[in-house]
Amino acid sequence: MSDQRVFAQGGMQTSYGFRTVADGEKQTLVNDVFHKVAKRYDIMNDVMSAGMHRVWKNAMIASLNPPRRPGFRFLDVAGGTGDIAFRIVEASDRQATGTVLDINGSMLAVGADRAIKNGYADNLDFVEANAEELPFEDNSFDAYTIAFGIRNVPDIDKALREAYRVLRRGGRFLCLEFSEVEMPVLDRVYDAWSFNGIPAMGKAIAGDSEPYQYLVESIRKFPRQRDFAAMIERAGFARVGYTNYTGGVAALHSGWKI
């Protein structure tokens, strides 16, 4: 376990990375981070994952395996730039329809523009709203996806309950998130890269290291795999499990509403 890991776990509602902030302040600070990085979001993910986020996202979509027939409806939360939603639409042979929801208008603007340019506008709509208070009726979606976004939600338990509420019976919850590295040696290499390389790369690419520093620290505050799986179960989901990618650098969590 790295020295940084002693800070990990708990207090997500009032933690902005390793800083403790006032109740209700985190969301404003996180919003500012994503306003800054919206136009460079894919580059940011490439930097943070050494390009592996593309492989992990493809594995997530393969696990979802959306049907190639009309009628499948999904909600992609914290997915403003459309990266996951576009993959789902493509995997369904452009049969699926979905809603991309994000609390950050800058991220949504990037996604909506890309949807038009890439021919996905008929399959997707973009909604600015909070994951803790989804503006949808109960039992509205066949799948709920969220990739690298749940750790930025102040009240994760509330967001998970909302995910359960809006899913239909038989609906699937999938969450891809950076997690705890469980492979010896790799954990030390990853920590060195995270705390030294990523902020420096962020400074070089975006001219600002602070958003990247927060994102690195937020990973260390996020619950470990087993703890997060327990939170998903508490929200009501069944058949909960997770799959580690790249030794636990990322993990795909899954649950069903039955």
N, C-alpha and C positions, 0 to 999 in steps of 0.2 A: 504494500500500500504506500502510495506517495505521501509526502508531507502535506500536499494540498488536500488529500482525501480526508484529513481530520476535520475539515470544514464542511464535509458533505452531509447531505440529508437534512430534511426538515426546514420549517420556516419559509417555505416557498412563497407564501403570500407577502412576506415582508423582506424577501431577499432579492437584491439586485446584484447578481453575482455574489461576491463575498461580502458585500455591504448590506447592512440592515437598514431598511428605509421605513418611513412611516406607513401605516396601514392605508392602502388606497393609492400610494405613490408609485408603486412598481409599474402599473399599467402605463402611466404617462411616460416613464423613463424607457420602457420597452418600446413603446410606440415611436419615440424619438430615434431609437436605434434603427428601426426598420424604415423610417422615413429616409434616414441617411444612406442605407444600403440597398434600397429597393431596386435601383437600376443596375446594381452590381450583384444582385442576390445569387445568381447562378455561379458567378465567379467566387463569391464568398463561400458557397458550398464546396466548390472545387478546392479552394484553399484549405478549408477546415477538414476535408476528408481525403485530400490528395486525389480527388477525382472519383473516389469510390462511391460517393452518394448516388451516382448514376446506376451503378450495379445494384446497390441496395434497393433503390426505388423500383428498378425493373423486377427484382425478386419480390417486392411487396405486391406489385400488380399481378405477377404470376400466381402468388398466393390467393389474391382476391379472385382471379379468374372470372372476370365479368362475362355474363352470357352474351352470345352474339345474336341477340334478338331484341326487338323493341320492348320497352316497358321497365327496364332496369334503371333505377334512379338512385343516385349517390350524392352524398354531401362530403365535400373536401374542406376541412376546417384548417384555418391558418395556411391556406394554400393560395394566397393572393396572386402569385405570378403564374399559376396554372400548371406547374410542372407535373404534379400528380394527376390532375384532372385530364390533361391532354393524353397522358399515358393510358388512363382508363378508357377514354373514348376510343383511342386507337385499338386497344386490346379487344374492345367489343365490336370491332369493325364499324365503328361510328354509329352503333345502335343505342348505346347508353346515353342518358341525359343526366346532367348534374348541376349542382350549385356549388360554386366556389365561394367560401365565406372567409372573410378576414376582417380584423378590427382596424387594419391599417389601410387607409385610402390610397396611399402611394403604391403599395404592393398590388392592390386590386387594379389600379390604373395600368400597371405594367402587364398584368395578366389579361385584362380585357383587350388591350391593344394587340397582344400576341395572339389571342383567340381569333380576332378578325383577320390578322395577317396569315394565319395558318389554317383557316377554314373551319374553326371549331365553334364559331359564334352561334350556330343553330343548335348546338348540343349543350351549351353552357350558359348559365347566368351568374353574375357576380354580385355578391351581397356584402355590404359593410355592416358587420354586427359583431357582438361579443360571444365567444364560445361558452361563456357562463350563462348566457340568456339567449338561447337560439330563437329566432323569430319564426318558428315553424310549428305546425300542429303535431300532436302525438302521432307516432306510427306513419311517418311520411317518407322514409328512405329505406332502401334495401341494403345500403352500406354507408358507413361513416369512416372516412379516412383522415388521418392527420400525420404529417411528416415533419419532423424537426420543429414542431410548434407547441407541443403540450407543455414543455418545460417553461415556456414564456407566459403561460396562463397563471395568474395569481392564485386562484382557487381551483386546483386541479380536480378535487373531489366533486365540486359543483359541475365542472365541465364534463366529467365522466357521467354524472347523473343525467345531464342534458343529452349526452350522446345516446344513452339508453332510452330516454324518453322518445326521441324523434325516430328511432329505428323501428321498423316493422318487426313482427314476430318472424324469427328466422333470419333476421338481419345480422350483418357482420360488422364488428368494430376492428379496425386495424390501425395501429399506431407505430410508426417508425421513429426512433429517437436515438440520439447518442446516449451511450450507457457506460457501464463500468467494464473496463478491460479485464478479462479474467484469464489472460494468457501471460505467464511469467516472461519477463524480459520485454515483451511488447508493451506492457503497461508503463514501464519506465521510459521507453522510447517515445510512446505516445504523449506522456506527460511533458517530456522535454520539448517535443514539437509544439504541443498545445500552448504552453506558457511562454515559450520563447519565439518559435517560428511563426505561429499564426498571427499574433498582434503585429509583428514586424512586417509580415506580408500584407496585412490589412492596411498598414501605414503606407506601404509602397504602392498598393493598387488603388486604394480609396482615399489616401491622404489623411486617414484618421484611424488610429489603432484602438481607440476606446470602445467602439461597438464590438470589435473582435475580442477584446479583453473580457467584456461582459459575457459574450456568448461562450467563451471557454470556461469561465467561472461558473456559469449557469449549468453547464453539463455536470460539474462536480457537486452541485447542490441537488441535482435531480435524483429521485429515489432509485436505488439499485433494482436490477431486474426482478428479483423475487418480491421486493417491497411494492413495486409498481403493479405487478400482477395481482397482488393482494388488494390494492386499491381498485383495480378493475373489477374484481370479484365483489367487493363491497358495494359497487355501483349497481350490481344486479346481474352482471354478465355470467354466462356459463361457459364451460369448456375453454377456460382461459389458459393461455400458454404463451411462450415466447421462444424466438429463435435468435441466437446470437449471430452477428455477421462480423467477420474480420476479428475474431477473438473477443468480441464484446464491445468493440468500438461503437457499434450500433446494435440495436436489437429491435426486432419486429414483434410487437405484442398483438395478440388476437383474442377476441371474445365473441360470443354469440348471444343474441337475445332470443330466448326460447320460452 
